[in-house]
Amino acid sequence: MILLGAALSAQAAESWLLQLDRWGNPSFMTLHLQDEGGKLSGTLDGDSLTGTRKNGQILLSVTDKDGKRYEYKGSGDASRLQGSANFPDTNDAKARASHTFTARRLPERPSNARQRHEFQPKDYANEFSATRTPVLTVWPGDTIHTTTIDSGGGDERGVTRALYGNPQTGPFFVMGAEAGDTLVVRLLKLKLNRDYADSLDDIVGRARTVGLAARATALGKPVRWKLDLERGLASPERPGDTLRGFAVPVRPMLGGLAVAPPDGPAVSTGDTGRFGGNMDFNEVVKGNTVYLPVQQPGALLYLGDAHALQGDGETSQYALETSMEVEFRVEVIKGKAIGMPRVESPTHIMTLGQAGSLDDALRAATAGMTQWLEQDYGLSLSDSAVVLGSAVQYTVANLAGRSVGVAAKIRKDLLPRR
């Protein structure tokens, strides 16, 4: 039973975000209610419920898929609830455990029309976390226009706005997104908004032989790059004679893109996981679509660590770190669970395996690609093996972080139509 003493008016449909405190560990759940003249039905984090609303109180009965029963008692108003919850004990089937909870009413969609949101960040996140208050609530189909700062915390004017370490804009709460869904992020614009970037003259340790490491002791010095925004070129600000005239076309990308990780400790914005993170994959560019496995209610999307350009692997430890103007659209695929981040370009599908070693990252990328080929193209594992053996391309996405990344890529024109 969930007993909520609340001065609530009857509503045809309600959505709440419920936060449960289990021995100091927060968990988040989505509560959906349907009210038919005081008779309630709905779900709590996917488990069915029934109940009543009468004389300012709500009574709900929730049973999970294993037949276990849960009871909550609380009070509040039309927008907030708080109280205590009575749960089955995790170690003793005959015992019960009491936990506190709070809940906030989620907003209703103001219009069925897709909205475009302008968001100017006031602060930034150095952790991927489900506990950070969302900066903006959006709905599937909405477009968000915002900005990011560089990995050192500097904005488009060079003013330090946050702690170094890949500070992120967000999180954005996407209505309707729940664990087990897939968040779709369509990158509509990645535009450089200042005329310089910072990097290093370095080669990451994973890319060094013993001999190269002995020769590289003087590497690691800062390199300032000039960004020619009109011509779309980057060049070292103070090149030596041998690099005088050296210029490379920019290809703006997001090094960081993530949803909140599962319940548990927050994750540093320098780290990665199946939720995304500091992926540093140079195919996260304008015109491509990123798919992320939702772990928490609302997905809680973070983005940042803009690069003007990055070679495969980010072998210089820092890419061309800069700030950026970003515009993207979010969508949600309900009930579709994916194992890891995916990227789709006009020409390729790509899965990103991230792990502590290149071997494990390659294995993860391969497994993720077989899952995609099965889910969307109907290929058996045998069929997938034939496609992989003849058409897969592997690239080293990231060597610079605590984990590494390997991407598996396949041309879409070689695959059956979806």
LUMKEKE-525329 format. One record per residue (C-alpha): residue in three letters; y, x, z. Coordinates in steps of 0.2 Angstrom, whole numbers, plus 5000, padded with zeros to 4 digits. Layout:
<kekols>
ALAYXZ
...
</kekols>
This chain:
<kekols>
MET500050005000
ILE501850054997
LEU503049965009
LEU504849985004
GLY506149905015
ALA507549895002
ALA508949774998
LEU508449764979
SER508849624967
ALA507449574956
GLN507349664939
ALA506249634925
ALA505849824923
GLU506249974934
SER505950154933
TRP506050274948
LEU505850454950
LEU504950484967
GLN504950644976
LEU503550674989
ASP503650815002
ARG501850875006
TRP501951005020
GLY503551075012
ASN502951064994
PRO503850944983
SER502950844970
PHE503750724958
MET503050564951
THR503650424940
LEU503650244947
HIS503650104934
LEU503849924941
GLN503849754932
ASP504449604942
GLU503949424937
GLY504749314950
GLY504349434965
LYS502649474959
LEU502549664955
SER501449764943
GLY501649934936
THR501150114938
LEU501450264949
ASP501150424940
GLY499950334929
ASP498950244942
SER499050054942
LEU499849954956
THR500149774961
GLY501249704974
THR502649584979
ARG504449584983
LYS505049464996
ASN506449455009
GLY507149625004
GLN505549725005
ILE504349784992
LEU502449794995
LEU501449884983
SER499549934982
VAL499150094973
THR497350154969
ASP497050314959
LYS495750344946
ASP494450394959
GLY494750234970
LYS495750324983
ARG497150214992
TYR498950264995
GLU500250185007
TYR502050205007
LYS503450135019
GLY505250155016
SER507050085015
GLY508450105003
ASP509550014991
ALA509649974972
SER509750154968
ARG508950254982
LEU507350244993
GLN506650345007
GLY505250335019
SER503550395023
ALA501950395013
ASN500150385020
PHE498850475010
PRO497050515010
ASP496750685019
THR496350825006
ASN495050895018
ASP494350755028
ALA493850595019
LYS493950495035
ALA495750555039
ARG497450505033
ALA498950615031
SER500850565032
HIS502150635020
THR504050595018
PHE504650535001
THR506350494993
ALA506650404976
ARG508050374964
ARG508250234952
LEU508250304934
PRO509650234922
GLU509350114909
ARG509650154891
PRO511450104887
SER511050064869
ASN509550064858
ALA510550174846
ARG510350364846
GLN511750454856
ARG512550614853
HIS513050704870
GLU514350844872
PHE513850944887
GLN514851094894
PRO513951184907
LYS514751224924
ASP513351324931
TYR511651404926
ALA509851414932
ASN508951574935
GLU507351484938
PHE506251364929
SER506051224942
ALA505751044944
THR506851034960
ARG508451084951
THR509550924949
PRO509650874930
VAL511350914922
LEU511150764910
THR509950624906
VAL509550584888
TRP508350474879
PRO507150514865
GLY508050524848
ASP509650584857
THR510650744851
ILE511450864863
HIS512750984859
THR513051124872
THR513251314874
THR512251454882
ILE512851624890
ASP512051794887
SER510551864897
GLY511751964908
GLY512751804912
GLY514251824901
ASP515051684891
GLU515851674874
ARG517451764881
GLY516451894890
VAL516751814907
THR515351834919
ARG514751654924
ALA513051674931
LEU511851804938
TYR510951914926
GLY509151884921
ASN509251754907
PRO510251614915
GLN509851454907
THR510851294903
GLY509951134910
PRO508851054914
PHE509050904903
PHE508050754910
VAL507250664895
MET506850484899
GLY505050424896
ALA504350604896
GLU502850624908
ALA501550744912
GLY500250744897
ASP501550704884
THR502350824872
LEU504250864871
VAL504850894853
VAL506450994852
ARG507251004835
LEU508451144833
LEU509951084822
LYS511251214825
LEU511151394833
LYS512951464830
LEU513651624836
ASN515251604846
ARG515851774849
ASP515951934839
TYR514852054849
ALA513152074856
ASP512352204868
SER510652294867
LEU509852464871
ASP509252614861
ASP507552594868
ILE505752574864
VAL504652474877
GLY503352554886
ARG501952454878
ALA502452524861
ARG502452704866
THR501052834864
VAL501052974877
GLY501853084865
LEU503252964861
ALA503552924879
ALA503753114882
ARG505153114868
ALA505952954874
THR506553004891
ALA508352994885
LEU508252824878
GLY508852664887
LYS510752684884
PRO511852534880
VAL512252484862
ARG513652374858
TRP513452274841
LYS514852204831
LEU514552034824
ASP515351994808
LEU515351804810
GLU516051774792
ARG514751884783
GLY513351854795
LEU513052034798
ALA512752144814
SER513152324815
PRO513252454829
GLU515052474835
ARG514952664837
PRO513552724825
GLY513152904823
ASP513252984806
THR511552934801
LEU511752754805
ARG513552744798
GLY513552584786
PHE511952514794
ALA512052324795
VAL510752194797
PRO510852004793
VAL510951904809
ARG509651764813
PRO510251674829
MET508751624840
LEU508451564858
GLY507451684868
GLY507251554882
LEU506651374880
ALA505551284893
VAL505151134902
ALA504951134921
PRO503251204926
PRO501951114936
ASP502151084955
GLY502251244965
PRO503451394966
ALA504851404954
VAL504651524939
SER505951664935
THR506851644919
GLY506151814915
ASP504451744914
THR503351634903
GLY501951514904
ARG501151364895
PHE502751274898
GLY503751394887
GLY504951514896
ASN505651674891
MET504651674875
ASP505751794865
PHE504951724849
ASN506051754834
GLU505551594825
VAL506451484838
VAL507851464825
LYS508951334817
GLY507851214806
ASN506251244816
THR505451124829
VAL504751174845
TYR503451074854
LEU503251104873
PRO501851024885
VAL502750914898
GLN502250954916
GLN503550854925
PRO504350684924
GLY505850694912
ALA505150864905
LEU506750954912
LEU507251054897
TYR508051224899
LEU508751334886
GLY509651504885
ASP509551694882
ALA510351684865
HIS509951824852
ALA511051864837
LEU509451954830
GLN507852014836
GLY506452114828
ASP504652064831
GLY504152104849
GLU505952134856
THR505452324856
SER507152384862
GLN506952284878
TYR508552194875
ALA508752104858
LEU510552074852
GLU511051984867
THR512551864865
SER513151684869
MET512951534857
GLU513351364852
VAL511751254852
GLU511351074845
PHE509651004846
ARG508750834846
VAL507350784858
GLU505850664855
VAL504350634865
ILE502550614859
LYS501750504872
GLY499950544878
LYS499750694867
ALA499350854878
ILE499551024870
GLY498951184878
MET500451294874
PRO502151304865
ARG502051264846
VAL503351304833
GLU503451214816
SER504551284802
PRO504751204784
THR503351314778
HIS502251364793
ILE501451304809
MET501451424824
THR500651434841
LEU501251554854
GLY499951634866
GLN500751714881
ALA499751824894
GLY499651984903
SER498952084888
LEU498952074869
ASP497152034869
ASP497251884880
ALA498851824871
LEU497951834854
ARG496551734862
ALA497751604868
ALA498651594852
THR496951574842
ALA496351434854
GLY498051344852
MET497951344834
THR496151274833
GLN496851134845
TRP498251094833
LEU497151094818
GLU495950974826
GLN497250864833
ASP498450844818
TYR497350894803
GLY495650834808
LEU494751004806
SER493151034815
LEU492951204824
SER491951264809
ASP493351214797
SER494651294808
ALA493651454808
VAL493651454789
VAL495551424788
LEU495851564801
GLY494751684793
SER495651664776
ALA497451614780
VAL498051654798
GLN499451784801
TYR499651854818
THR501351924824
VAL501852014840
ALA503151894847
ASN503651984863
LEU503252154871
ALA504752164883
GLY504352044897
ARG503152044911
SER501951954900
VAL501751974881
GLY501651854867
VAL500651844851
ALA500951704838
ALA499651634826
LYS500451564810
ILE499751464795
ARG500551404779
LYS500751214779
ASP500451204760
LEU498651264763
LEU498251124775
PRO497650944772
ARG499050824773
ARG499450744790
</kekols>
